[in-house]
Amino acid sequence: MIASDKSLEELLPRLEAAEWIAMDTEADSLHSYPERLCLVQISYPGGDELIDPLAGFSLEPLWHTLRQREIIMHGSDYDLRLLHRCGGFIPHAIFDTMLAERFLGGTHFGLTDLASRCLNVTLEKGPQKANWARRPLTERMAIYAQNDTRYLHPIASQLRARLEEKHRLEWHREACDQLIAVCTAPRAHTHEDWRIKGGEHLSRRSLAILRELWQWRESEALGTHKPPYFILSHEIVTDIAAAGANGVESLIPPHVNPRRRQAILEAVARGLNVPEDALPVIPQFVHKRIPDAAHRRLDQLKNHRDEQAAALGLDPSFIASRATLINLAENWELHSKELMRWQRELLKQGI
């Protein structure tokens, strides 16, 4: 385990000289909030390393070394977000093996599926839900973590060759670049953040209380590094919001300490004092009627997409979802700019 400045310093020259590098991460989202980066797994020619971000040393030299490299990853969206949030790390390029398999028409693209199909290797599926913040790691956890990157290079080599053969390597590269951009972009907060199951049935006044309770709970969770439901369950939050000014005290669990009890009552009071014209509304889905001309273009686009998908052996929705097709049918000039080049090339004849 790389757990000190010195051991990391010894690793870096090997990474700088490596022809390829594969990486994965493990986080603790069940016991910490926000989730902590608990482990970084790296494989390179001749080595499979586990790096411990919890050991109290700086990983910036590692990020600096990897920043200009292409990193082999699998299903990288979560890892990219985690690495960006916890370390400010944005790779120059990635080769995502899950995306590669999808571009080849695969329908079973988990790492265990790819290891079995490409290498005839059987990987253990657990312990995905282990507490990755525990130290020392068990032998089983260490082996599982190393296996997440150990086989990525030979899998990627096979997939890359098949992508080249089918002239889809550039498609994959563009999709990987977009994935990096999306996963590391600043995120705007919306009602989706504080929406809780059951909230869709609340009045606007109760929604205002729900929002205040959510914001308090979020702040409390961040301050204590505990998941929000450890502070107050979703069900209790919605029950208190629904009650409004009636009997809130009785809904607060007895185990809640006086400080938090008072904070809950203050959050309810803030919600009750929101002006009528500022009360929140959860957007309702409204079925959008498509004009006849756009509907004809939609049918043409869908048929063309499905024909292209069949010819290429791809999932039609991987080329474009129905929602995307509707936007394109209504305004191709505007919404085609949102497509990747490979998608635009496949779809443009359909319009």
N, C-alpha and C positions, 0 to 999 in steps of 0.2 A: 504494500500500500504506500503510495506517495503521500506523505503526511508532513513534510517540512520543506522549507526553502531550499535546503541542501539537496534533498532527494529530487525535487523538481528541477533544480539547476542541472543535475546530472542527466535528467531525462531529455531536456530541451535540445541538446545537440543531436540526439538520435532522431527526434522529431523533425528537426530542420533538414536532416539528410535523408529522411524517409521518402520513398517514391510515392507512397500513398498513406493516408491516415483515415481511420474509421472512428466514429465517436457516438456515444450514447450517454444518457443521464438517468439517474434515479432521484426521486424527490420524496419528501415527506409531506403529503397533503392531508393525511388522516389525523396527524397529531400536531400539526403546526399551521399557522395562518399568518401571512400567505405561505404557500408551500415553500419549503427550503430545498435548495440544491444540496443533496446529500452525497452524491457520488458522481464522478465523471469517469466513464470507461473509455479508454483509448487503445486501439490496436494499430500496429504498424509492422513492417517486415521484421519478424523476429521477436515481437513483444506484444503482450496484452497487459495493460497497466490499469490499476484502479487508483484514482486520485481522490483524496479526501478533502472536500471543501469545508468540512466542519473542524478541521485541525487547527485553524487559526492562523494560517499563513496566506500570503497574497497569491492569487491565481492570475494576476495581470500578466506576468511573463509568459504564462501558457497561452492566454488569449492573444497576446502580441505575436507569438510564434505561429499560431494557427490562423490568424486573421486573413492572411493572403493565400491560404491553401484551399484546394477543393477538399471538402470533408465528405466521406461516405457516411450516410445515415439511413435509418429506416423509419418511415412514418414520422418525419422530423418536425411536424408543426408544433407539437407540445414542447419538444426539446428546444427548438429555436426561441419560442416565447420565454421559456424558463431561463435559458442562457442569457438572453437579452436583458431580462428583468433583474436577474441575480448577479450578472457579471458584465453587463453592457457589451456582450460579445455578439458580433454580427459577422458571420463567415463571408468570405469573398464569393465562394461558390459551394454548392453541395451536389452530391449524386445521391438522390433518394431512391432506395431500392424498391420501396412500396410503389412510388409513382412510376418507376420503370416498368414494373410488372403490369400495372394498369394500362400503360401505353402499349404493352404487348398483348393486351386483351385478357389478362389473367383475372379470374374472379375470386381466387383464394390467394391473398397477397400478404398474409401475416408472415412474420419472420420464421416461425416454425414451418409454415407451408413452403417457403422458399428454400429453407435449409434442407428439407426433406426432398423436394423436387430437384433442386440444382445439385446438391452435394450428397444426397442419401444419408443425411445426418439427422438424428432425432434429438430435438431440443426439449428440455423440461419446460412446461408451461408455467410452473410456479417458481419462486414465491413472489408474484407480482405485487401482492398486497402486504408484503413484509414491512416492518418498521425500518426503513433504510437509514434512520438516524441512530440506530443502536450501534455501539462499538464494544467489543470488536464484532465485525461481521462473522456470521457462522460460515463454515466451509461451504455449505450449500448455497448461501447467499452470494458468496464471492464467485463461485463457479457459474452460477446463473448470470451474474452481472458481466463477467468476462465473456460469456457466450453471446451476449447481446452484440458484441463487436467482433469477436474472433472470426466469424465466418462471413462478415459483410464484404470483404474485398473479393474473395472468389465468387460470391454470388453476384456482386456488381460487375465483375469482369464478364461473366456469362451474359448478364442482362444487357450490358453495354454493346457487346458484339451483336446480339440479336436486334437491338435498336438500330445499330448501324446498318445491318442487313436489310431492315425494313425502312430505312431512311427516316427514322423517327427520333434520332438522337438530338437533333436541334429542337424538336418539339419538347422533349424531356428537359433539355437545358433551360428553355424558356419557362416551363412550368416550375422548375426548381428556383429560378431567379424570382419569379412572382411569389413563390412561397416564402422566400426570405423577406421580400419587401412587405408582404401582408403581415407576417408574424412579428416583425420588428417595428411596425408603424405605430405612432401614438394612437391610443385608443380613447375615443370620446365616450363619456358616460351618458347612458340613456335610461329610460324607465325599465329596460331589461335588467339593469343591475339590481334594482330593488323590488322587482316583481317576484312574488312568492306564490306558490300553489295555493289556490283558494282566494287570492286577492282579486281575481277577475269578477267575483261576486259581490265585492264591497261597494258601498256608496262612495261618491267622490270625497266626502268628508272623512270617511274611514280610510280611504286611500292616502289622504294627507297625513293621517296618524301613522299609517303603515310606513310611509316614506320616512317620517321622523324616527320611528322605532328602528327601521333598517339602518339609517345613518348612525344612530347611537350604537347599535349592536356591531356595526362594521368597525367603528372607531374603537370600541371595547375589545373586539377580536384582534385588531391590529396591535393594540397596546399590550395585550396579554399573550400574543402569539398562539391563540387558540382558535380553532374553527368557529364561525359564528353560531352554529347550532349547539356548541358547548356553552355559549353564553345564555341563549334563550332559543328554544326550538321554534321552527317555522309555524307550527300549529298554535303555540301560545302567542306568538307575535300577531297572527291573523285574528285570533280570538280577542285579544286586547284591542286591536284596531277596530274590529266589528262592534265591540261594546261601547267604544267612544267614551262618553262621560258617565256611563252607567256601570257601576260595579267593577271597575278596573282593578281595584285593590285585591279583590277576591280571586282574580285570575292570575295574579303574580305568584309563582310557586313559593312555598315557605322557605326553601333553601336559599333564595335570592337574598344577598346581604343588603343591609340598609342603604348603602351608597348606591348600589345598582337599582334598588327599589325606587329610590327618589329620582334617579335619572330616568327611569321608565315613565314615572308620573309626569316629569317635566317634558319628555318627548310627546306624550299624549296631549299635554296642554298646548304645546307648540302647534301640533296638528289641528287642534280645535280652534286655534286663533288664526289659521291661514284664511285670508280673505276669500270670499266666494268666487271672485273672478280669477283667483290664482290656484284654485283646487286642481289637483292632477287628474288626468284622464288616461286610462290605459287604452291605447289605440285599438279599435275594433276592426276586425277583418271585414272589409266591404268587397263583395264580389264585383269585380270590374267587368263591365260589358265591353267586349271588343267590337269595334265597328266592323261592318261586313267586309270592307276592303281589306282591313288588317287581318280579319279572320281567314280570308282566302290566302293571304301571304303567309299566315301562321301555318295553315295546312300544307302549303308548298314547302315551307322551311322544314317542318317536321318530317315530311316525306323524304326530303332531300337528306336531312340529317340521318334518318333511319337507313337510307340506302348507303350513305357513306359509312355508317357504323357497321353495317352488315358486310360491306366490301373489305373493311379494314379489320374486322373481328373485334370491334370495340363496343363497350357499353354505350348506348346512345346518349345517356345522361352525362357521360364523361366528356362528350363533345360539347353539349349544351343542355342545360335543364329546360323544362317547359317554361319557367318564369323568364329565363333568358330569351327563349324563342319569342315569347309574347312581346317583350321589349323591342326585340329586333324587328318584328313584324310591324309594330307601330311606328318605329323610327329607326331605320337601319343606320342612317348617317350618324345619329347621336350615339346609339348604344353599341354599334360595332367597334367603336373606339375602346370600349371596356373589355373587348375580347383579346386573347392572346393571338399572335399572328397565325399560329397553326389552326386555331379555331376559325378565324376569319377566312382563311384560305379554303377550309373545308365547307364553310357555310355560304360563301358569297354567291355561288351559282344558284343557290336555292331561292334567292330573293329576286 
